[in-house]
Structures are given as structure tokens and as C-alpha cells.
Amino acid sequence: MTIPLACQEQLLPGTDLIQKYALATALGYDAIELRGAGDLGLARRLPELRRARAAGVVMPTVCVEMDHFIGDFDPERSRDAVRNLRSQLSVIAELGGVGALTPAAWGMFSRRLPPFEPPRSPAGDRQVLVDALGELGEHARAEGVTLFLEPLNRYEDHMVNRLDDAVALCAMVGLPSVRVVADTFHMNIEEDDVHRALRAAAPYLGHVQVSDSNRFQPGAGHLDWPALVRTLLEIDYRGWLALECRLRGDPVRALHQAAAVLRHAQPRQAAA
């Protein structure tokens, strides 16, 4: 088995998705991961996205790109994040994709910075997230796609930092349409043992985003990519490896390096 590779759209040079996809496939990628802006930005792109799909562009997933998320302390901002994600799930379903990704929050609060104690209790955090995930999970199930919850490191979010945090929320929601994203950058900070964490999360693991230990492209840091890919193959992971990173050096060369690292990490017998 070979794990397919996707590259986020903003990393690829090109004037439109058709050009970007041509470059992506030439560099060794199989698909483009979209970015979903707020104010229903992805839905406003539907004419462009439909043209791209008609031209053969593969777009399995969309990663939310907003300034507020489902776990926001402000109920109105949380509701707006849910509204945008419902729209993104519907768009990705129309494109024949797999699902939409979101963290609980990003940049809203960290226990590592003053005032150290958030304005909402842990129980309150859980309830807000379970309610939002439940609504989105039902919508995803109706659309035939999946909502993926991404843990972020402790400096970017205080609610969901490890895979087991995300798994616990998915278990509380109890819908097969709500699953977990593993991001190798965040895991490198938060997980005691990346491989053990992946194995424990395997029943809920639906998507993997990749960048190296320093947030640059795979091959620019110290992560052991053959070992990580081997673990994913051992747990029979059937999703994507989606490149979400900064690029060090010439963008095309960096993207080629990342694809080569991820391809070479896959054992010959798995890639045959």
C-alpha cells in the first residue's frame, strides 16, 4: 500500500488550481489540499473549484483558515465557525472529496502565557466542542464526508493538544463522521512517543498533515520519516499525507524535496 500525498494550495506556484495541480503532480503529489477562508470563502470559490474538478484536479480535503474557530469563547464567533465549516463540508462533498479539517481554536488562549487561566472551565470547553462537533458531524454524515479535529501544540491552543485529547472528544460525540487529524509538527512538541500515540489513535485517525520538526518541509528538520510512515502502514492508515509547512529555499525545489522524502520513506514493497 502507498499512502498518497497532497500539497496545500498556497504552497504551490501558479495562477490557478489547474496550473498548481500540474506542478504538484510533476513534483510527486497526488492532490491539492484546499484552504477554507471565513465568510463562506470556499463556497464563493465554487465556480473556480468546479472548473478545476472538471479538469481533473483532485481536492480531497479543505483546511479551515479563519481567525475564529468552533471553540471560541464568544458564542457568536463559535456559531459562525460552525456555519463556515458546514459550508466547507458541503463544498468538499460536491467536489468528491473526503472532508474538512479544523482545530478547536488557534491563537485564542495558551496556558503558557499570562493570564494563564482561561475564562472558561475545562468542562465548559468540552461542552462547547462536543456540541459543535456533534452538529458538524451530523452534517458531515448527511453529506457523505468527514469532519477532522486537529490537536495543536500548547502554545497555540489550550483545549486540544494531543491525539488522545481529540480521540476523547470524538468518542464523546460518537459519530463515525468525526475523526482525528495528526499533525507531525504539533506531535513533535506534545506527544511523549509519536508512534505510540498514532497506534492508540488508530481507530479514529482519518488524516495526517506533515511538516518537519522546525515547521519547514520534510527533510529540513530531524523527524524520522521512514519510522513515522512505517507506523502509519502498520496501523493500516488509509488516508492522505498532506503537506502543511513553511518552505525553506526555492519553493519548487523545497516541494520536490518534501515529496521525495515522503515517497522514499515508504518501503519498496508498500509502494509497489
C-alpha positions in Angstrom: 0.0 0.0 0.0 1.2 3.5 -0.8 0.0 6.5 1.2 -1.0 9.3 -1.3 0.5 12.8 -1.0 -1.3 16.1 -1.1 0.1 19.6 -1.0 -1.7 22.7 0.3 -2.7 25.1 -2.4 -0.9 28.2 -1.1 2.5 26.4 -1.2 2.3 25.8 -5.0 3.3 28.5 -7.5 0.7 29.0 -10.2 -2.1 31.3 -11.2 -4.9 28.8 -10.7 -5.6 25.4 -9.3 -5.2 23.7 -12.7 -1.6 25.1 -13.1 -0.9 24.3 -9.4 -2.1 20.7 -9.9 0.1 20.2 -13.0 3.1 21.3 -11.0 2.1 19.3 -8.0 1.8 16.1 -10.0 5.1 16.8 -11.7 6.7 17.1 -8.3 5.3 13.8 -7.0 2.0 14.8 -5.3 -1.4 13.3 -6.0 -3.8 16.0 -4.9 -4.2 19.6 -3.6 -5.4 20.3 -0.1 -7.6 23.5 -0.2 -7.7 26.3 2.4 -11.1 27.5 3.6 -11.4 31.2 4.3 -14.1 32.6 6.5 -17.2 34.5 5.4 -18.1 31.4 3.3 -15.0 31.9 1.2 -14.8 28.4 -0.1 -18.4 28.5 -1.3 -17.7 31.7 -3.1 -14.9 29.9 -5.0 -17.3 27.2 -6.3 -17.1 28.3 -10.0 -13.3 28.0 -9.8 -13.4 24.7 -7.9 -15.9 23.2 -10.4 -13.7 24.1 -13.3 -10.7 22.6 -11.5 -12.6 19.4 -10.8 -13.7 19.2 -14.4 -10.1 19.5 -15.5 -9.1 16.5 -13.2 -7.8 18.3 -10.2 -8.0 16.1 -7.1 -9.1 18.0 -4.0 -9.7 15.6 -1.1 -9.7 18.0 1.8 -10.0 21.6 3.0 -8.2 23.1 6.0 -10.1 25.9 7.7 -8.3 29.3 7.5 -10.1 31.7 9.8 -9.4 34.0 12.8 -12.0 32.2 15.0 -13.0 28.6 15.5 -15.5 26.3 17.0 -14.1 26.6 20.5 -14.2 30.4 20.6 -15.1 31.9 24.0 -17.6 34.2 22.1 -20.7 32.1 21.3 -21.4 34.1 18.2 -17.9 33.6 16.8 -18.2 29.9 17.6 -21.5 29.7 15.8 -20.0 31.5 12.8 -17.2 29.0 12.7 -19.7 26.1 12.7 -21.6 27.9 9.9 -18.5 28.1 7.8 -17.5 24.5 8.4 -20.9 23.3 7.4 -20.5 25.2 4.2 -17.0 23.8 3.7 -18.2 20.2 4.3 -20.9 20.7 1.6 -18.4 22.1 -0.9 -15.9 19.4 -0.4 -18.6 16.8 -0.8 -19.6 18.4 -4.1 -16.0 18.1 -5.2 -15.9 14.4 -4.4 -13.6 15.0 -1.5 -13.1 13.4 1.9 -13.6 16.1 4.5 -12.8 19.3 6.2 -10.2 20.0 9.0 -10.4 22.3 12.0 -8.7 22.8 15.3 -10.6 23.6 18.4 -9.1 27.1 18.3 -5.9 28.7 17.2 -4.2 31.7 18.8 -7.1 32.3 21.2 -5.5 31.3 24.5 -2.5 29.5 25.9 -1.9 28.4 29.5 1.8 29.1 28.8 1.2 32.9 28.6 -0.4 35.4 31.1 -3.1 35.4 32.4 -2.5 31.5 32.4 -6.1 30.7 33.4 -8.7 30.8 30.6 -12.1 32.4 31.2 -14.0 29.1 30.7 -13.7 25.9 32.7 -12.4 22.7 31.2 -15.9 21.3 31.4 -17.2 24.3 29.6 -14.6 23.9 26.9 -15.6 20.3 26.4 -19.3 21.1 26.2 -18.8 23.8 23.6 -16.6 21.5 21.5 -18.9 18.4 21.8 -21.9 20.5 20.8 -20.1 21.9 17.7 -18.6 18.6 16.7 -21.9 16.9 17.1 -23.7 19.3 14.8 -20.9 19.3 12.3 -20.6 15.5 12.5 -24.3 15.1 11.7 -24.0 17.5 8.7 -20.8 15.7 7.5 -22.6 12.3 7.7 -25.5 13.6 5.7 -23.1 14.9 3.1 -21.1 11.7 3.0 -17.8 13.3 4.2 -15.9 13.6 7.5 -15.0 16.4 9.9 -11.4 16.1 11.2 -10.4 17.6 14.5 -6.7 18.7 14.7 -4.8 18.9 18.0 -2.5 21.9 18.2 0.5 22.5 20.5 0.2 24.1 23.9 1.4 27.5 22.6 -1.4 27.7 20.0 -4.3 26.3 21.9 -5.2 25.3 25.4 -8.0 22.8 24.7 -6.9 20.0 22.4 -3.1 19.4 22.3 -2.6 15.7 21.9 -4.1 12.9 19.8 -5.7 11.4 22.9 -7.5 14.7 23.7 -9.0 14.7 20.2 -9.9 11.0 20.4 -11.7 11.5 23.7 -13.9 14.3 22.1 -14.6 12.1 19.1 -15.6 9.3 21.4 -17.9 11.6 23.3 -19.6 12.7 20.0 -19.9 9.1 18.9 -20.2 9.7 15.2 -18.0 7.9 12.6 -18.1 11.2 10.6 -15.9 12.9 13.3 -12.3 11.8 13.3 -8.8 13.0 14.2 -6.0 14.8 12.3 -2.4 14.0 13.3 0.0 16.9 12.5 3.6 15.9 12.8 4.8 19.4 13.9 2.4 19.5 16.8 3.0 15.9 17.7 6.7 16.5 17.8 6.1 19.1 20.6 3.3 17.4 22.5 3.5 13.6 22.3 5.8 11.6 24.6 6.0 8.9 21.9 4.7 9.8 18.4 4.4 6.1 17.4 2.6 5.0 20.5 0.2 8.0 20.1 -0.5 7.1 16.5 -1.2 3.5 17.4 -3.5 4.4 20.2 -5.4 6.9 18.0 -5.6 4.5 15.0 -9.4 3.7 15.2 -10.1 7.5 15.0 -7.2 8.6 12.7 -8.5 10.0 9.5 -5.9 12.5 8.2 -2.3 13.3 8.6 -0.6 16.7 7.9 3.1 16.7 7.6 5.9 19.2 8.2 9.3 18.6 9.8 10.3 19.4 13.4 11.0 23.0 12.6 7.8 23.6 10.6 9.7 23.5 7.3 9.3 20.9 4.6 10.0 17.2 5.4 13.8 16.7 5.1 14.6 20.2 6.6 14.4 19.0 10.2 15.1 16.0 12.4 12.0 13.9 12.2 12.5 10.2 11.3 10.2 9.9 8.2 10.7 6.2 7.4 9.8 5.3 11.0 6.8 7.5 11.0 5.5 6.2 7.7 6.2 2.7 8.8 4.0 3.2 11.8 1.2 4.5 9.6 1.5 1.5 7.4 1.5 -0.8 10.4 -1.8 0.6 11.7 -3.3 0.3 8.2 -3.8 4.1 7.8 -5.8 4.7 4.7 -5.8 8.5 4.5 -3.6 11.2 3.0 -0.3 12.8 3.9 -0.9 16.5 3.3 2.0 18.9 3.2 1.3 21.9 5.6 4.5 23.7 6.3 6.8 26.6 5.6 9.2 26.3 2.7 12.9 26.8 3.2 14.8 27.7 0.0 13.4 27.8 -3.5 9.7 26.8 -3.3 9.7 24.3 -6.2 12.9 22.7 -5.0 11.6 22.5 -1.5 8.3 21.0 -2.6 10.2 18.4 -4.7 12.4 17.6 -1.7 9.4 17.1 0.6 7.7 14.7 -1.9 10.9 12.8 -2.4 11.4 12.4 1.3 7.8 11.2 1.8 8.0 8.8 -1.2 11.3 7.4 -0.2 10.1 6.8 3.4 7.6 4.3 2.1 9.0 0.8 1.9 9.5 -0.6 -1.6 7.1 -3.4 -1.0 4.4 -0.9 0.1 4.9 1.3 -2.9 4.8 -1.5 -5.5 
